């Protein structure tokens, strides 16, 4: 199996490392949306959010928070987006769980996705379907 993140973790491919501990690696994205765009990667290979055990996910999100604070201070930005593209249909290109931290500046040209609205009764139907299939 070829996984570019696994190769980076094994030091077979170079990266711009920001942070590393025994389980998590944070690197600059080589194709940044904005300068400072960082990827937080769990070192053990898990494909997506459903695959990673909660304990490991908590370790990742703690690093996301740490890097986010550092981006605000170090790059003097006012905010950032935290994004996970979960499965190919959602834009996941590399099948190894990772979070994107994208620094945001006023007038950076980025916008959020378009927003819709529910018609009468649709929201209740969606809630019912989600709860029925998930056991919530």
C-alpha positions in Angstrom: 0.0 0.0 0.0 1.3 3.4 -0.9 0.5 6.2 1.5 2.4 9.4 1.2 1.7 10.3 4.8 3.1 6.9 6.0 6.2 7.6 3.9 6.6 11.1 5.4 6.2 9.6 8.9 8.9 7.0 8.1 11.1 9.8 6.9 11.2 8.4 3.4 9.9 11.7 2.0 10.9 15.1 3.4 8.5 17.5 4.9 8.3 20.9 6.7 7.8 19.7 10.2 6.1 22.0 12.7 5.5 19.5 15.6 6.1 15.9 16.4 5.5 13.6 19.3 5.3 9.8 19.5 1.8 9.6 17.9 1.1 12.8 16.0 2.9 14.8 13.3 2.1 18.3 12.1 3.6 19.6 8.8 3.1 22.4 6.4 0.9 21.5 3.5 3.0 21.6 0.3 0.1 23.1 -1.6 -1.2 25.7 1.0 -4.6 27.4 0.7 -3.0 30.2 2.8 0.6 30.5 4.2 0.9 28.4 7.3 -1.7 25.8 6.1 -0.8 22.9 8.4 -1.7 19.2 8.3 -2.0 17.3 11.6 -1.5 13.6 11.0 -1.9 10.6 13.3 1.3 8.5 12.8 -0.6 5.1 12.9 -2.5 4.6 9.7 -6.2 5.1 10.1 -8.3 5.9 7.0 -10.8 8.3 8.4 -12.7 9.6 11.4 -14.8 6.4 11.8 -11.6 4.2 11.9 -9.6 6.1 14.5 -10.2 5.1 18.1 -11.5 8.0 20.3 -8.5 8.0 22.5 -6.2 8.6 19.5 -8.6 11.2 18.1 -8.4 13.1 21.3 -4.6 13.1 21.0 -4.9 14.5 17.5 -7.3 17.3 18.4 -5.1 18.4 21.3 -2.3 18.9 18.8 -4.8 20.7 16.4 -5.6 23.1 19.3 -1.9 23.6 20.1 -0.9 24.4 16.5 -4.0 26.6 16.1 -2.9 28.8 19.0 0.7 28.9 17.6 -0.6 29.9 14.2 -2.5 32.8 15.7 0.4 34.1 17.7 3.2 33.3 15.2 1.5 34.4 12.0 -0.5 37.2 13.7 -3.8 36.0 12.2 -7.2 36.4 13.8 -8.5 32.9 13.1 -8.3 29.7 11.2 -10.4 26.9 9.8 -10.1 23.3 11.0 -11.2 20.9 8.3 -11.3 17.2 7.8 -12.2 15.8 4.5 -13.7 12.5 5.5 -13.8 10.0 2.6 -13.3 10.7 -1.1 -16.8 12.1 -1.8 -15.9 14.8 0.8 -12.6 15.6 -0.9 -10.3 13.3 1.0 -7.4 12.7 -1.4 -5.0 10.9 0.9 -6.7 8.0 2.7 -5.0 8.6 6.0 -6.8 10.7 8.7 -5.6 14.2 8.9 -6.9 17.6 9.9 -6.2 20.8 7.9 -5.6 24.0 9.9 -5.9 26.9 7.5 -4.9 30.4 8.8 -7.4 33.0 7.8 -6.9 36.7 7.1 -9.4 39.4 6.3 -9.7 39.8 2.5 -7.9 36.4 1.8 -10.5 35.6 -0.9 -11.7 32.4 0.7 -15.4 31.9 1.3 -17.5 29.3 3.0 -19.6 26.8 1.1 -23.1 27.8 0.0 -25.9 27.4 2.5 -29.4 26.1 1.9 -32.5 25.7 4.0 -34.9 23.0 5.0 -38.4 23.0 3.7 -41.3 22.3 6.1 -40.9 18.9 7.7 -37.5 18.1 6.1 -35.4 18.8 9.2 -37.6 16.4 11.3 -37.3 13.7 8.7 -33.5 14.0 8.5 -33.2 13.9 12.3 -35.4 10.7 12.3 -33.3 9.0 9.7 -30.0 9.9 11.4 -31.2 8.7 14.8 -32.7 5.5 13.4 -29.5 4.4 11.7 -27.1 5.4 14.4 -28.8 4.4 17.6 -28.6 8.0 19.0 
